[in-house]
Amino acid sequence: MNKDTRLSGVLHVLLHLGQVSIPLTSEVLANTMGTNPPVFRRTMAGLREAGYVTSEKGHGGGWKLARPLSEITLHDVYVALDRPGLFAIASRNAETACKVEQAVNHALSDTMAKAEALFLETFRGVTLDQLMPESSQGFGIHCKPVSKT
């Protein structure tokens, strides 16, 4: 099963943006996410539209936070990324006449809905400044993703 790592990657980028006052290019930030600049820009589009980041083209341009990390929650970022799937569990057959399968589907969907509600409630209570490590000392251009094996 492929995992969606966009949320993790974007949070990483936003925390680094919170450490600097100058714009950082798509090339630099894409490198920290282990992707290429066009994919990075598409991924960040929802955050720009939601007003969490700004971007400027050209010499001296790049990405900056549009508001402090203390004003952005995990939920805000999750929503700006179009709510990536939280769970990979799904019903085998949603439209079924089988009473047993209907009971299974109901149990799964009810449990998943409760789990997602708890997950999102927790996300609403965590601001990005709370994620910043105490020992972080500025943006590390050398901050590169771990190779995927």
C-alpha positions as CSV (number, residue, x, y, z in Angstrom):
1,M,0.0,0.0,0.0
2,N,1.4,3.4,-1.0
3,K,1.3,6.0,1.8
4,D,0.5,9.6,1.2
5,T,3.5,11.6,2.7
6,R,2.4,15.1,1.5
7,L,1.2,16.1,4.9
8,S,4.4,15.2,6.6
9,G,6.5,16.8,3.8
10,V,4.5,20.0,3.9
11,L,4.7,20.3,7.7
12,H,8.5,19.9,7.4
13,V,8.6,22.7,4.8
14,L,6.3,25.0,6.9
15,L,8.5,24.6,10.0
16,H,11.6,25.5,8.0
17,L,9.8,28.5,6.6
18,G,9.0,29.5,10.1
19,Q,12.7,29.7,10.9
20,V,13.6,32.2,8.2
21,S,12.6,35.7,7.1
22,I,13.7,35.5,3.5
23,P,11.8,33.7,0.7
24,L,13.0,30.2,-0.1
25,T,12.9,28.9,-3.7
26,S,10.8,26.0,-4.9
27,E,14.0,24.2,-5.7
28,V,15.4,24.4,-2.2
29,L,12.1,23.4,-0.6
30,A,11.3,20.6,-3.1
31,N,14.7,19.1,-2.2
32,T,13.7,18.9,1.5
33,M,10.5,17.1,0.5
34,G,12.4,14.7,-1.9
35,T,10.5,15.9,-4.9
36,N,10.9,18.2,-7.9
37,P,9.9,21.9,-8.0
38,P,6.7,21.5,-10.2
39,V,5.3,18.8,-7.9
40,F,6.2,20.9,-4.9
41,R,4.4,24.0,-6.3
42,R,1.3,21.9,-7.0
43,T,1.4,20.5,-3.5
44,M,1.7,24.0,-2.0
45,A,-1.0,25.5,-4.2
46,G,-3.8,24.8,-1.6
47,L,-1.8,26.3,1.2
48,R,-1.3,29.5,-0.9
49,E,-5.0,29.6,-1.8
50,A,-5.9,29.2,1.9
51,G,-3.6,32.1,2.9
52,Y,-0.9,30.2,4.9
53,V,1.9,30.9,2.5
54,T,2.8,33.3,-0.3
55,S,5.0,32.9,-3.3
56,E,6.6,35.3,-5.7
57,K,8.3,34.6,-9.0
58,G,11.6,35.9,-10.2
59,H,14.9,36.9,-8.8
60,G,14.6,37.2,-5.0
61,G,11.3,35.4,-5.1
62,G,10.2,32.2,-3.4
63,W,8.0,31.0,-0.6
64,K,7.2,32.6,2.7
65,L,4.8,32.1,5.5
66,A,1.8,34.4,5.3
67,R,1.0,34.1,9.0
68,P,2.9,32.9,12.1
69,L,3.1,29.1,12.8
70,S,1.1,29.8,16.0
71,E,-1.9,30.7,13.8
72,I,-1.8,27.5,11.6
73,T,-3.1,24.2,12.9
74,L,-2.5,20.6,11.7
75,H,-6.1,20.6,10.7
76,D,-5.6,23.8,8.5
77,V,-2.8,22.1,6.6
78,Y,-4.7,18.9,6.3
79,V,-7.7,20.7,4.8
80,A,-5.5,22.8,2.5
81,L,-4.1,19.6,1.1
82,D,-7.6,18.4,0.2
83,R,-7.9,16.0,3.1
84,P,-5.6,13.2,2.1
85,G,-7.0,9.8,3.1
86,L,-6.4,8.9,6.7
87,F,-7.1,5.2,6.6
88,A,-6.8,2.5,3.9
89,I,-9.6,0.4,5.3
90,A,-12.7,0.2,3.1
91,S,-15.7,-2.0,2.5
92,R,-15.3,-4.7,0.0
93,N,-18.7,-4.1,-1.5
94,A,-20.7,-1.0,-0.5
95,E,-23.9,-2.0,-2.3
96,T,-24.8,-5.4,-1.2
97,A,-28.0,-7.4,-0.4
98,C,-26.1,-9.7,2.0
99,K,-27.2,-8.9,5.6
100,V,-23.8,-10.1,7.0
101,E,-21.8,-7.9,4.6
102,Q,-24.1,-4.9,5.5
103,A,-23.4,-5.5,9.2
104,V,-19.6,-5.6,8.5
105,N,-19.9,-2.4,6.3
106,H,-21.8,-0.6,9.0
107,A,-19.3,-1.6,11.7
108,L,-16.3,-0.5,9.6
109,S,-17.8,2.8,8.5
110,D,-19.1,3.7,11.9
111,T,-15.7,2.9,13.6
112,M,-13.8,4.7,10.8
113,A,-16.0,7.8,11.1
114,K,-15.4,7.9,14.9
115,A,-11.7,7.5,14.5
116,E,-11.5,10.2,11.8
117,A,-13.5,12.6,14.0
118,L,-11.1,12.1,16.9
119,F,-8.1,12.5,14.6
120,L,-9.4,15.8,13.2
121,E,-10.4,17.1,16.7
122,T,-6.8,16.5,17.8
123,F,-5.5,18.1,14.7
124,R,-7.5,21.3,15.4
125,G,-5.8,21.6,18.8
126,V,-2.2,21.5,17.5
127,T,-0.6,24.6,16.1
128,L,2.6,24.3,14.0
129,D,4.7,26.3,16.5
130,Q,4.1,23.4,18.9
131,L,5.9,21.1,16.5
132,M,9.1,23.1,16.4
133,P,12.0,21.4,18.1
134,E,13.5,23.4,20.9
135,S,17.0,22.8,19.6
136,S,16.4,23.9,16.0
137,Q,19.0,26.4,14.9
138,G,17.8,27.9,11.6
139,F,17.1,26.5,8.2
140,G,19.4,23.7,7.2
141,I,19.9,23.7,3.4
142,H,21.5,20.3,4.0
143,C,18.2,19.0,5.4
144,K,17.5,16.3,2.9
145,P,14.9,13.5,2.9
146,V,15.9,10.0,4.0
147,S,16.2,7.9,0.9
148,K,13.2,5.7,0.3
149,T,14.1,2.0,0.3
